Amino acid sequence: MTVLRDDIAGVVLAAGEGTRLRPLTFERPKAMCPVGNVPLVDRAIARVAPHSAAVAVNVHESAPMLLAHLAGRVHTSVEHGQRLGTAGALGHLRSWIGERHVLVHNADAFLDSDLAELLDGWGGEHPRLLVRTEDGPSDFGARRFVGVSLLPARLARQLPDAPAGLHRLVWAPAYADGTLELVEARGTSIDCGTPADYLRANLHVSHGANVVADDAVVAGSIRRCVVWSGARVEVDESLAEVIRTPSVTVSGAAG
C-alpha cells in the first residue's frame, strides 16, 4: 500500500553527464530522454512523490532544458562547475532536507513498481537499497542495486556539500558491518544508461510496439523503434531497433 510519509524527503538525482547514453545526450539531458513519451525525470518524480512530503531534483547548470522543464513543479538544486555525485548532491540539499529521511531515485532508473516494497516496514535506522538478485557476483554479493534507496536522516546530515558518492560513504561501510538492508525489487527494473537498455525500457512500456512522439513524422517503415519529438522517418527508410531523434539515428541493438 502506498503511504505518504511526512518524515521523508524525495530526491531525484538528475545531474549526471550521461556519457554512456551518447549521442542521445548530446541532444538532451539524460533525465529528459523519454520512455513511452514521458521524460525519465517525470517517471522518477511520479514514483517518489506518493511516499514523500516534498520532492527535489538536482540539476547541473549545463542542462537548461531540464531546469526549464522542472520550473515551478519541484524544488531544484542547481550544481555549478564540478558535479557533486550522489552523496554531494544530498549534502548540497542539507538545509532543504532538514531532519527528514531521504528517498533517493536515480533519474535514469526505470521501474514499474510503486516502491512500496522498499518502504514497507522501514524504521529509518539503517540505509536500505532496492536490488535485483543476479546469477553471478554484482554490487553486493549477488545483488545489483537498481537505482532507488532510503537514507536515514542521521546519515544524510553527515554528507558533505562536495563531490562524493553514496556507495563509498554510506553503502559500502553499512554492507561491511551488516547494517545495509537490501530489498528485492518487484516487477521490471532497467538502468537506462545505454542506448540498448534505453530502447529496452521503451519496448517494455509499449509491449514491443514502436514508440512514436505525437509530432514525429513516420513515412517509412519502422519496427521496434523509438522516434522522438521533431524526428522524421522518410518514405525510403526502413528502420529496426533504433532510436531516431531530429539529428541522429542510434542503434539500440544489444551488445
C-alpha positions as CSV (number, residue, x, y, z in Angstrom):
1,M,0.0,0.0,0.0
2,T,1.3,3.5,-0.9
3,V,1.6,5.7,2.2
4,L,2.7,9.3,2.2
5,R,5.3,9.9,5.0
6,D,5.9,13.5,6.1
7,D,9.3,12.4,7.6
8,I,10.7,11.5,4.2
9,A,12.1,13.9,1.5
10,G,12.2,12.7,-2.0
11,V,15.3,13.4,-4.1
12,V,15.7,12.6,-7.8
13,L,19.3,12.6,-8.9
14,A,19.4,14.1,-12.4
15,A,22.7,15.9,-12.7
16,G,24.7,13.1,-14.4
17,E,26.5,13.8,-17.6
18,G,25.0,10.8,-19.4
19,T,28.2,9.7,-21.2
20,R,27.2,6.1,-21.8
21,L,23.9,7.3,-23.5
22,R,25.7,9.4,-26.0
23,P,25.0,10.5,-28.7
24,L,21.4,10.8,-27.4
25,T,22.6,13.0,-24.5
26,F,24.3,15.4,-26.9
27,E,20.7,16.3,-27.9
28,R,19.0,16.5,-24.5
29,P,19.9,15.7,-20.8
30,K,19.6,12.0,-19.9
31,A,16.8,12.8,-17.5
32,M,14.8,14.3,-20.3
33,C,15.1,11.3,-22.6
34,P,11.6,9.9,-22.9
35,V,10.4,6.4,-22.1
36,G,6.9,5.8,-23.5
37,N,7.0,9.5,-24.5
38,V,7.4,10.5,-20.8
39,P,10.8,12.0,-19.7
40,L,12.7,9.8,-17.4
41,V,12.8,12.5,-14.7
42,D,8.9,12.7,-14.7
43,R,8.7,9.0,-14.2
44,A,11.1,9.2,-11.3
45,I,9.2,12.1,-9.7
46,A,6.0,10.1,-10.1
47,R,7.5,7.1,-8.2
48,V,8.9,9.2,-5.4
49,A,6.1,11.8,-4.8
50,P,3.4,9.4,-3.3
51,H,5.8,8.5,-0.5
52,S,7.4,11.9,0.2
53,A,6.4,15.1,1.9
54,A,8.3,17.1,-0.9
55,V,10.4,16.3,-3.9
56,A,13.7,17.9,-5.1
57,V,15.7,17.3,-8.2
58,N,19.4,18.1,-8.6
59,V,20.3,19.5,-11.9
60,H,23.7,20.6,-13.3
61,E,23.9,24.1,-14.7
62,S,24.7,22.7,-18.1
63,A,21.2,21.4,-18.5
64,P,18.9,24.4,-19.1
65,M,16.3,22.3,-20.9
66,L,15.9,20.2,-17.7
67,L,15.7,23.3,-15.5
68,A,13.0,24.8,-17.7
69,H,11.1,21.6,-17.7
70,L,11.1,21.4,-13.9
71,A,10.4,25.1,-13.2
72,G,7.6,25.6,-10.7
73,R,7.0,21.8,-10.3
74,V,9.6,20.7,-7.7
75,H,12.4,22.1,-5.7
76,T,15.5,22.3,-7.9
77,S,19.1,22.1,-6.6
78,V,21.5,23.5,-9.2
79,E,25.1,22.3,-9.2
80,H,27.7,24.6,-10.7
81,G,31.1,23.6,-12.0
82,Q,32.1,20.1,-10.9
83,R,29.3,17.6,-10.4
84,L,28.7,16.7,-6.8
85,G,27.9,13.0,-7.2
86,T,25.3,11.0,-5.4
87,A,26.4,12.0,-1.8
88,G,27.4,15.5,-2.6
89,A,24.0,16.2,-4.2
90,L,22.3,15.4,-0.9
91,G,24.9,17.4,1.1
92,H,24.1,20.4,-1.1
93,L,20.4,19.9,-0.2
94,R,21.1,19.6,3.6
95,S,19.1,22.6,4.6
96,W,16.2,21.6,2.4
97,I,16.2,18.0,3.7
98,G,16.3,19.2,7.3
99,E,15.6,16.4,9.8
100,R,13.9,14.2,7.3
101,H,14.9,10.8,5.9
102,V,15.6,10.7,2.2
103,L,14.1,8.6,-0.6
104,V,16.6,8.8,-3.4
105,H,15.8,7.8,-7.0
106,N,18.3,7.9,-9.9
107,A,16.6,9.6,-12.8
108,D,17.8,7.0,-15.3
109,A,16.4,4.1,-13.2
110,F,13.3,2.8,-14.9
111,L,11.0,0.8,-12.6
112,D,7.4,-0.2,-12.9
113,S,6.7,-0.9,-9.2
114,D,5.3,1.7,-6.9
115,L,8.3,1.4,-4.4
116,A,6.0,0.1,-1.6
117,E,8.3,-2.9,-1.2
118,L,11.2,-0.6,-0.4
119,L,9.4,1.4,2.3
120,D,7.4,-1.4,3.9
121,G,8.5,-1.8,7.5
122,W,11.4,0.6,7.3
123,G,12.1,2.2,10.6
124,G,14.6,4.8,9.5
125,E,17.6,3.3,11.4
126,H,19.6,1.8,8.6
127,P,20.1,2.6,4.9
128,R,18.1,0.4,2.6
129,L,18.5,-0.3,-1.2
130,L,16.2,-1.7,-3.8
131,V,18.1,-4.6,-5.5
132,R,17.8,-7.4,-8.0
133,T,19.4,-10.8,-7.5
134,E,21.8,-11.7,-10.3
135,D,23.2,-15.1,-11.4
136,G,26.8,-14.0,-10.5
137,P,28.8,-11.5,-8.5
138,S,27.3,-8.0,-8.5
139,D,27.3,-4.9,-6.3
140,F,26.5,-6.5,-3.0
141,G,27.2,-10.3,-3.3
142,A,24.8,-11.4,-6.0
143,R,22.5,-8.4,-5.5
144,R,22.6,-5.5,-8.0
145,F,21.5,-2.0,-7.0
146,V,18.6,-0.8,-9.2
147,G,18.7,2.9,-8.5
148,V,16.4,3.6,-5.5
149,S,17.4,3.9,-1.9
150,L,16.4,5.1,1.6
151,L,18.8,7.1,3.7
152,P,18.3,7.7,7.4
153,A,18.2,11.4,8.4
154,R,21.2,10.9,10.8
155,L,23.3,9.8,7.8
156,A,22.0,12.4,5.4
157,R,23.1,15.2,7.9
158,Q,26.7,13.9,7.7
159,L,27.1,14.1,3.9
160,P,29.5,16.8,2.5
161,D,28.5,19.6,0.2
162,A,31.3,18.5,-2.1
163,P,31.9,15.8,-4.7
164,A,31.3,12.4,-3.1
165,G,29.4,9.1,-3.7
166,L,26.9,7.3,-1.5
167,H,28.5,3.9,-2.2
168,R,31.8,4.9,-0.6
169,L,30.4,7.0,2.2
170,V,27.3,5.0,3.2
171,W,26.5,1.8,1.4
172,A,29.9,0.0,1.5
173,P,30.6,0.7,5.2
174,A,27.0,-0.4,6.1
175,Y,27.4,-3.6,4.0
176,A,30.7,-4.3,5.7
177,D,29.2,-4.1,9.2
178,G,25.9,-5.9,8.3
179,T,23.5,-2.9,8.6
180,L,22.8,-2.4,4.9
181,E,19.2,-3.5,4.2
182,L,18.6,-5.0,0.8
183,V,15.1,-5.4,-0.6
184,E,14.3,-7.4,-3.7
185,A,12.6,-5.3,-6.4
186,R,9.2,-6.3,-7.7
187,G,8.4,-6.0,-11.4
188,T,10.8,-4.7,-14.0
189,S,13.9,-2.6,-13.4
190,I,16.1,-1.2,-16.2
191,D,19.1,1.1,-15.9
192,C,18.6,3.4,-19.0
193,G,22.3,4.2,-19.1
194,T,23.0,2.8,-22.6
195,P,21.1,3.0,-25.9
196,A,20.3,-0.7,-25.8
197,D,18.8,-0.5,-22.3
198,Y,17.0,2.7,-23.1
199,L,15.4,1.1,-26.1
200,R,14.5,-2.0,-23.9
201,A,12.7,0.2,-21.4
202,N,10.7,1.8,-24.1
203,L,9.7,-1.5,-25.6
204,H,8.8,-2.8,-22.2
205,V,6.3,0.1,-21.8
206,S,4.9,-0.4,-25.3
207,H,4.8,-4.2,-25.1
208,G,7.2,-4.4,-28.1
209,A,5.4,-1.8,-30.3
210,N,7.1,1.3,-31.8
211,V,7.1,4.4,-29.6
212,V,6.5,7.5,-31.7
213,A,6.1,11.0,-30.4
214,D,2.9,12.8,-31.4
215,D,4.6,15.3,-33.6
216,A,7.1,12.9,-35.2
217,V,6.7,12.1,-38.9
218,V,6.9,8.4,-40.0
219,A,6.6,7.9,-43.7
220,G,8.8,4.9,-44.0
221,S,8.9,1.5,-42.3
222,I,9.9,1.1,-38.6
223,R,10.0,-1.9,-36.3
224,R,10.6,-1.8,-32.6
225,C,11.8,1.8,-32.8
226,V,11.7,4.9,-30.7
227,V,11.0,8.1,-32.7
228,W,11.5,11.3,-30.7
229,S,9.6,14.6,-30.9
230,G,10.5,16.5,-34.1
231,A,12.1,13.5,-35.8
232,R,11.3,12.2,-39.3
233,V,11.5,8.8,-40.9
234,E,11.5,9.3,-44.7
235,V,9.4,7.2,-47.1
236,D,12.5,5.3,-48.4
237,E,13.8,4.4,-45.0
238,S,13.3,1.0,-43.2
239,L,14.5,1.1,-39.6
240,A,14.6,-1.6,-36.9
241,E,15.5,-1.4,-33.2
242,V,16.9,2.2,-33.4
243,I,16.3,5.5,-31.7
244,R,15.6,8.2,-34.2
245,T,16.0,11.8,-33.0
246,P,15.8,15.0,-35.0
247,S,19.5,14.8,-35.6
248,V,20.8,11.2,-35.1
249,T,19.9,7.6,-35.5
250,V,21.2,5.4,-32.8
251,S,21.2,1.6,-32.8
252,G,19.6,0.0,-29.8
253,A,20.8,-3.5,-30.6
254,A,22.2,-5.3,-27.5
255,G,25.9,-5.8,-27.5
